[in-house]
Amino acid sequence: MKPSMKKIYMDYAATTPVDERVLEAMLPYFSGQFGNPSSIHLYGQEAEAALEDAREIIAQQMGVHSSEIVFTGCGTESDNLALRGVALARKSKTRADRILISPVEHHAVSHTAEQLADHFGFRLEYLKVDSYGIVDPDDLRRKIDRDVAIVSVIYGNNEIGSINPVEELGQICRANEIPFHTDAVQAAAHLSMKGLGNWCDLASFGAHKFYGPKGVGALFIRKGTSILPIQTGGGQEFGLRAGTQNVPYIVGMAKAFELAQMELQNMQPFLMQLRDKIIVSVQEFIKGAYLTGHPVDRLSNHASFVFEGVDGNQLLIHLDAAGFACSSGSACKTGDPKPSHVLLAIGISSQLALGSLRVTVGKYTTPDEVENFVNSLPVVIQNFRKLNEGIGKR
Ligand SMILES: *Cc1c(COP(=O)(O)O)cnc(C)c1O
């Protein structure tokens, strides 16, 4: 059932509503079965059973062993644990001190890598991307050597939707025995995660991007990967993430992940049709509009653009007033507008990058809503440009 919505929600890449079936699965674990999974008694046993069931459900969908799934507090924390945990472990063990990432990573990866470089003696280097933000595997082949502590490349891009050839990149790393991490936080709702252990060593997930609750995530860590905990304390999560597990949220995440992966086949064509309607109409009816990211190899729900002569943040305010909830790319609300590092990395000028718009649909989006949106957007943009011209003339 569609949750009641005040506006037309087209920001599913920022977050998604919790699926009813997920909420229902979570409810018993708040007060009825509230035990601490580390406790010996019956309450603890019940909670532990729920926790381990959740781990098993996720592992099964990925085709990996349940001991390779670590629950975390969010997608960001999974990225932090992967980067910092592996970089520090590898450096103390082998002296490897290079970190290779793409220039189009989410800040959860890029800011972590920057901190490792600025304060912990690592050398941070960026892999080449093309104008769609897709990493060049040959550049990885050229750069990789045994001094590399970790390679991290985003799977499906949150800002521009492009899908990286992570399987190929992962195989290059594996042939060189270098750990490969992918931020799969956006990808998990749109692509099959089956068999990811065959090509990556670590993969990050966050439940609220696939109709699960906010504030819970998971990290796949392939057996045998060198990694240190970044949060120390008790022995929970195989000693890799201390702290009492958030059982209801973890149960919700597992349910949401299972549903998302099982419903992929039906969902993909439905979303792509809505997405392509948006892309085609914008390109047809709006002058000075450019699609950002790859036209084909992109997330099935993701349309993103830059517009000439438009301030992206102002555009969002106008769209909100017209009844549409969209985004400029990342979910950041900052006072001073800075062009996105992702758009700059794919060669868009800072002027044009400030005119970005991200429209992401989801399973509760209807064709009518999309119709409504594609009819309204050209009008909103035209009025907006006129208004700006008027201000410019005064
Ligand atoms: C949303 C997102 C994150 C952060 O996940 P949270 O659960 O919100 O911390 C990381 N990477 C990508 C690609 C994302 O889209």
The ligand as an SDF file (V2000), in Angstrom:
LIG
                    3D

 15 15  0  0  0  0  0  0  0  0999 V2000
   22.9450    7.1990    1.4080 C   0  0  0  0  0  0  0  0  0  0  0  0
   24.2980    6.7650    1.0030 C   0  0  0  0  0  0  0  0  0  0  0  0
   25.3160    6.5470    1.9390 C   0  0  0  0  0  0  0  0  0  0  0  0
   25.1040    6.8000    3.4000 C   0  0  0  0  0  0  0  0  0  0  0  0
   24.2150    5.8930    3.9730 O   0  0  0  0  0  0  0  0  0  0  0  0
   23.5020    6.2790    5.3660 P   0  0  0  0  0  0  0  0  0  0  0  0
   22.8060    5.0140    5.7660 O   0  0  0  0  0  0  0  0  0  0  0  0
   22.5740    7.3910    5.0740 O   0  0  0  0  0  0  0  0  0  0  0  0
   24.5820    6.6470    6.3100 O   0  0  0  0  0  0  0  0  0  0  0  0
   26.5330    6.0980    1.4930 C   0  0  0  0  0  0  0  0  0  0  0  0
   26.7710    5.8950    0.1930 N   0  0  0  0  0  0  0  0  0  0  0  0
   25.8310    6.0850   -0.7490 C   0  0  0  0  0  0  0  0  0  0  0  0
   26.1390    5.8130   -2.1710 C   0  0  0  0  0  0  0  0  0  0  0  0
   24.5680    6.5410   -0.3780 C   0  0  0  0  0  0  0  0  0  0  0  0
   23.6380    6.7480   -1.3060 O   0  0  0  0  0  0  0  0  0  0  0  0
  1  2  1  0
  2  3  1  0
  2 14  2  0
  3  4  1  0
  3 10  2  0
  4  5  1  0
  5  6  1  0
  6  7  2  0
  6  8  1  0
  6  9  1  0
 10 11  1  0
 11 12  2  0
 12 13  1  0
 12 14  1  0
 14 15  1  0
M  END
$$$$
